[in-house]
Amino acid sequence: MISLFLLFCAVSTAHAQSGYVAASLSADIVRNGTIDESPTPGTGEALSFSLRAGHAITSKFGVELDFTRPSAIESDETSEIFYPDMSFVFLDAFGLPGSIPSTDTFRYQIHLAQRTTTITAAAWARQEITSKFSLVYLGGVAFARRAQDLTTSSAGIPLALAPFLPSIATHTVDYSAGPMVGVEAPIGMTEHVRLVPGMRLLAVNGGWTLRPAVALGWTF
C-alpha cells in the first residue's frame, strides 16, 4: 500500500513538472557610485538581450538559468594639464637674455567601454492570480564577466612631450558574483506562449544593476 502511494506521488509530481524557454529584451540600469558627485566609470544605461530556460519542480516552485548580454556602456573624460612655455625671450636690464614664462595646456582624453555579461542561476515561486495571470518571485546568484576597453589619447600636446605621452589602449576582464532578486508577471497568450514583463536587481562588480525586461516565452 505504501509502495503504491509513493508511486502515485512520483507520477503526480512528474505530471506537474513542465519546462519553458524565453527570450527577452531588457534595459540595464547600472549604478556604481560617485566620486566627488561625478558618476564612476561603468555607470549608465544599456540595452540587453537574454535567453532563459526553466523547469517547474512542482506547480508552485521551480528553477531557472538565465544568460544576458548587454551592449557596452561608454563614458568619456577629459583632463587638462598645464605646462610652461619658455619661448618668449628678451634682454633684461643687464643685457642678458631672459624669458617670461607663460602657461599653456593640452587635453588628455579617456574613453571607457564596459560590458557586463551575466549568467544567473535562480529558484522561483509562483502565485496564481487567475488561470492566465500569475506573479513569480525569483532569487538566486548572478555570475558576471566584465570586459573593459580603455583608450587614452592627448590633443594639443607639444612635440617635446609627445614621446612621453603616447596613446594607450588596454583590454581587461574580471569576474564576480552577487545576489539577484526579481519579480515577474507572466501573462498567458495561448496554450504555450506567454508574455512575461518583469524586473530584476543584481548586485555585481561593486554596484547595482536594475534590469526591467519584457520576455516572450514558450512552455512545454
N, C-alpha and C positions, 0 to 999 in steps of 0.2 A: 504493500500500500504506500509506504514511504517512497519507494523507488518510483512508483507511478506519479506521485505528487511532484517529486524532483524533476522527472522527465517533462511533466506538464509545465512546470515553471520555466524550464530551459527552452521549451518550444515557444512559450508565450513571449519570453524575452527576445528570442531570435526574431520572432514575428514583429516585435515592436521596433527593432533596430531598422534604421534607414540612413542612407548616406546622401550627401549633397556636394555639389561643386558650384562655385560662384566666381564671377569676375566683377571687379568694382573700379570705379573712378572716384578718386578722393583728392583732398587738398591737405597737404602737410603744413601745419602752422607751427613753426619751430621757435622756441624762445630759450636762449642760452644765457640770459642775464645781460648786465650792462657794466661798462667801465666809465666812470665819470659821466653817467647818464647817456652814454652812447652805446648802442647795441653791439654786442660782441660778434665776431665773425661767425657765420653759420645761422644767425637769427634771420628769419624771413619766412616766405611762403613759397610752396612749390606744388605743382600738380603731381599726382602719383597714381600708379596702376597696381591693382592687387589681384592675386589668384588665391582662392581658398578651397580647401577640401575638409569636410567634416563628417562625423558619424554620430548618430544618436545611440547612446548606450541603453537608455530607457526612453519612455515617452517624454520625460522632462529634463534629462541630463545627457550631455554628450561632450565630445572633444572636437578640436579644430586645429588645422595647421594653415597659416597664412603667410604668403610671400608678397612683399610690397617693394616696388622700386619707384622712387620719386625722380622728378627732374632735379637738376642741380640748383642750389641756392647760391647766387653770385653776389659779391659785395666788392666795392672799390673804396680805397682810402688814398688820400693824397697828403703828403707831408712836405713842408717847405724847410729847406736847410739854407742857412745864411753863411756866406763866406766873404772874406775881404778881397777887394780888388785894389792892387797897388800900382795900377798903370798910370796914374796921374802924377807925373814927375815935374819938379820945379827947382829953381835955385833959391836957397834960403838966404838970410841976411849976410852970411859969411861967404857967399858964392859957392856953397857946396850943394850938390844935388840932393834933393829930398823928395818926399811924396806925401800926398794926402790920401789916407786910406778911405775908401768908400765901401759900401756893403751891397752885395748882390745876392740873389737867391736862385736855387734850382729846385724843381719839384721831384719828389720821389713817390712813385705810384705803386700801389699794392693791389693786385686783383686776386680774389679768392673764389674758387668754385668748389662747393661742398655738396656731396650726395651721400645720404644715409639709407642703405638698403637694409630691410629687416625681415627676419623670419620669426614668426610668433607662434608658440605652442600654447593653446588655451583650453580651458574647460568652460562649459556654458550650462546655464539653467534656463528653461523656457517656462513662461507663464502664459497660458492660453487665455485670450480675451474673447475671441469668437472663433468660429470654425476656420476663418481665413485671416485672422489677425492675432498676433501674439507679441510679447515682449521677451527679448533674450538678453540675459546678463552674462557678461564674459569676464574672465580673469585669467591671467597667465604670465608668461615670461617672453619678452622680446629680445632677440639676439640681433645686434646691429653691426653692420660693417660700414664704417665711414671712410670715404675716399676724398682727399683734398688735393686740389691743384692750386699752387701758389706761384704767382708770377710777379716779379718786381722789375720796374724799369724807371729810368730817370729822364727828365726833359730839362733843357736849358743848362746842362752841366758843362763846365769849362773843359777844354780839351786836356788840360793838365791833370784833371781828376778822373777822366773817362776810364783809364785802365784800372782804377781802384774801385769803381762803382759800376760794374757791368750788370746787364740784365740777367736775372736768375729765375729759373723755373724749377719747382720741386713738386713731386707727387708722393703723398704719404697715405697710408692705410692703417686704421686701427680698429679694434673690435671691443665691444662692450655688451653688457646685458642688463636689463632692468624690467621692472614690473609693467604690466599692461592691464587696464580695466576698460570696459566698454559696455554699451547698451545698443541694441538694435530692435527694429520693429518690422519683422517680416510680414509682407502682405501677399496673400495667395492670389495669383493672376489666373492660372489654370491649374489643372491637377498636378503638374510637375514644376511649373515656372513660378518663381517668387521674386518680388521686388523688395529689396532689403535696404532701407535707409538706416543709418546708424552713426555712431561716433565712438572713437577710441582714444584713450590717453596713454601715452608711453613715456616712461622716464628713462632715457638713454643718453649717453655721451655727456652727462652732467647737465642736461637741460630737459625741457618738456616738449613733447610733440603731440599736438591735438590733431586728430585725423577724422574730420567728417567725411562720410562717403555714401555713395549710392551704389548698391550691387544688384546684379541680375543673377539669380541662382536657379539651379536645376536639381530637383530632388529625385531620388530613385530608390 
